[in-house]
C-alpha cells in the first residue's frame, strides 16, 4: 500500500518511501519557504477568516472564563469574583485557546485539502508536559516537540471522532527537555542575591507600603524617587515558583461544566485541565502561602505596573487578590502595536482589568479610563551622533515563534515564514546589488527559525543580537535603522529623533481605521513604506544626504505630530510628577 504521510512539524521524518504532505512552511529548517513539495494552504492566509476567528475565540474565552471561575472556586474552596479569575487565568486561557485553535484548523485544513493522507508519525511521551505558569506555557507553545505532541493529540481525537483511516507510527521520547524557561546567566544570579539582601533588611517597612510600583519600566532610579516622594521604600520582589508537582489523577478527574457547540470545543473541554499550568491547580495553595510569607505589602491601596500580566504569575495573583479587597490598579502600555493594530486582545484585557490605563499618547474615546501619558521606558539617555552619510544600516527583524501564539491582527505562522523570506531578499539585494553594509538584528530567542544558518547561507556573517549589542549601542553604531515591522522600535526611534525607515505590508498586518491616516502621512514623508522596492529607491536617494530628508520642514512636522500622538517622551522631566498626581488623584477617589 502506498502511504501519504502528513508531516506537521520539523520534528518528524519521512518514513520509507511515503509521499509527503507538509502541514506548513514551519516544517523545514533549511529555509523559510518549502520548495518543490506539497504544502497545506494556511487557514489564516485569509485575513478575513482571521478576524472572524478572533471574534469566535474571544467569545469562547468569555464563556469558558465564566465556567472556569466556578470550577476553580469550587476546587480551591474560594468565592472569588470572575474578575479575579480573569486576572489570574486570563493571559493563559486566551493563549491556550488561540494556540489550540490554530493547530486544530491546520490539521483540518490539511485533511480537507488532501483526502489521500493516511499516515502520521505521532510523538509518544509518557506524561504530558505541564507548565508551572503562563510564561512557561507560552514558551512551551513555541517548542517543536510540544507542537508535535499537540498535533498528535488533535489527530488522535479526530481519528476517534470521525473514524479516519490514518495509520499511526509512534516516535518515542523519554527524557528530552522541552523549552520551559530562559536560562539565567551570572548577571541574573548576582541581581537575585542583592535583592534577597535588600528584602532581608527592609522587609518590615516594605510590608507597610500603601502604594506599590512594580516593573513599571521607569527604571530603578525613578522608582526610588517616586517612592521617596510617597515616603516609603521601593518594593523589589522575586517571582519564585514552587516545584512543579503534577497530579495527573486530579487532572483526569476534573470536568468543566460547559456545553460544547462543535468538535473543537469538545476537544478543548477534554484537554483544558490536562494542559492547565500547575499554578492554577496543584501549586495554587503553595503560591498562596508564598505570598503570605513574602515581603509584599499587606494592605496596599494602589498598584502601578506595566509588564507583569503574562510573566509574573505570583505578583499577578497578588494583584487579583488585592483588587478583590478594593485595591486599585494603574497599568501602562509596555510596547508597540498597542493603539495601532486592528484587533489586539492583550490591549483590551489590560484596559479591562485596570482602573487607569496609561498609553504612550493615544486615546480611546470609548474608554475614559485610558489616559494619554508618556513612554514608560527610560530611553532618554540614549545618545548618538547624526551623520549625513550611511555607513552602516541595522535591520530589525521581528521576534516571533515559528508556531503561532496568541491571536491578534498580525498573527500567522505562514505570515512569519513569508515575512522572513521577504526580509532576507530585501537585505540581500541591498548588500549584493547596492553595496550597503546592512546588519540584521536578531533576538537571542530565535524560536526554532534557524535564522543564523539561513542568513549565513546567504553570505551574511555579521549579526546584531539583542543579548550582545544593546539598543544604546545600536543607536551609536548605525547611521540609519530599518524596522521591518510595526512594533516598539520605530516608536522609540521617532521619540528620540533617530533616523529610520519602517517597512510593513498593511495587507498582512492591518491597522485600525483611526490610525491609517497617520501612517499615510508617514508614508508621504518617506518614513513608512508598504513595499521593499520603494524603500530601496529611497535609501539610494538619501545615501549621502540623510539630513536633507530627515530634517526638512515637512518631515519634521509629520514626525512631531506622530510622536506626540503615539510616542510621547518625557523631555522636561515631568513624567514622575504626572504619575504622582495620577496616583494621588486615584488614591483619593478623584476622577
CORCOR-V981092 format. One record per backbone hydrogen bond with DSSP energy under -0.5 kcal/mol. NH is the residue of the N-H (numbers start at 1). CO is the residue of the C=O. Records with the same first field share a line. If there is no record, write none. Layout:
NH->CO, CO
This chain:
3->1
5->3, 19
6->119
7->5, 21
8->6
12->9
16->14
18->15
19->3
21->5
22->38
23->7
27->24
28->25
38->20
39->37
40->22
45->42
46->43
47->45
50->46
51->47
52->48
53->49
54->50
55->51
56->52
57->53
58->54
59->55
60->56
61->57
62->58
63->59
64->60
65->61
66->62
67->63
68->64
69->65
70->66
71->67
72->68
73->69
74->70
75->71
76->72
77->74
78->73
85->81
86->82
87->83
88->84
89->85
90->85, 86
93->89
94->90
95->91
96->92
97->93
98->94
99->95
100->96
101->97
102->98
103->99
104->100
105->101
106->102
107->103
108->104
109->105
110->106
111->107
112->108
113->109
114->110
115->113
117->114
118->4
119->4
120->167
121->6
122->120, 169
124->171
125->123
126->173
137->133
138->134
139->135
140->136
141->137
142->139
143->140
147->143
148->144
149->145
150->146
151->147
152->148
153->149
154->150
155->151
156->152
157->153
158->154
159->155
160->156
161->157
162->158
163->159
164->159
166->164
167->118
169->120, 167
171->122
172->170
173->124
180->178
184->182
189->185
190->186
191->187
192->188
193->189
194->190
195->191
196->192
197->193
198->194
199->195
200->196
201->197
202->198
203->199
206->202
207->203
208->205
209->206
212->302
213->211
214->212, 304
223->219
224->220
225->221
226->222
227->223
228->224
229->225
230->226
231->228
232->227
236->234
239->237
240->238
245->243
246->244
248->246
251->247
252->248
253->249
254->250
257->255
258->256
260->258
266->262
267->263
268->264
269->265
270->266
271->267, 268
272->268
274->271
275->271
276->272
278->131
279->132
280->277
281->278
283->278
284->281
287->283
288->284
289->285
290->286
291->287
292->288
293->289
294->290, 291
298->207
299->207
301->210
302->210
303->328
304->212
305->330
306->214, 215
307->215
311->308
312->308
313->311
316->312
317->313
318->314
319->315
320->316
321->317
322->318
323->319
324->320
325->321, 322
326->323
327->322
328->301
330->303
331->329, 356
332->305
333->358
340->337
341->337
342->510
345->407
348->344
349->345
350->346
351->347
352->348
353->349
354->350, 351
355->329
356->329
357->369
358->331
359->357, 371
367->364
368->366
370->367
371->357, 369
373->359
375->568
378->217
379->377
382->379
390->543
391->389
393->437
394->480
395->393, 439
396->394, 482
397->441
400->398
402->447
404->402
409->343
411->408
416->412
417->413
418->414
419->415
420->416
421->417
422->418
423->419
424->420
425->421
426->422
427->423
428->424
429->425
430->426
431->427
432->428
433->429
434->429
435->431
436->430
438->436
439->393
440->438, 462
441->395
442->440, 464
446->444
449->446
454->450
455->451
456->452
457->453
458->455
459->456
460->455
461->459
464->440
465->463
466->442
468->465
469->465
470->468
474->470
475->471
476->472
477->473
478->474
479->392
480->392
481->499
482->394
483->481, 501
484->396, 482
487->485
491->487, 488
492->488
493->489
494->490
495->491
496->492
497->493
498->493
499->497
501->481
502->527
503->483
504->529
506->504
509->505
510->409
512->340
515->512
516->512, 513
517->513
519->515
520->516
521->517
522->518
523->519
524->520
525->521
526->523
527->522
528->522
529->502
535->531
536->532
537->533
538->534
539->535
540->536
541->537
542->538
543->539
545->542
546->388
549->545, 546
550->546
551->547
552->549
556->552
557->553
558->554
559->555
560->556
561->557
562->558
563->559
564->560
565->561
566->562
567->562, 563
568->360
571->569
578->574
579->575
580->576
581->577
582->578
583->579
584->580
585->581
586->582
587->583
588->584
589->586
590->585
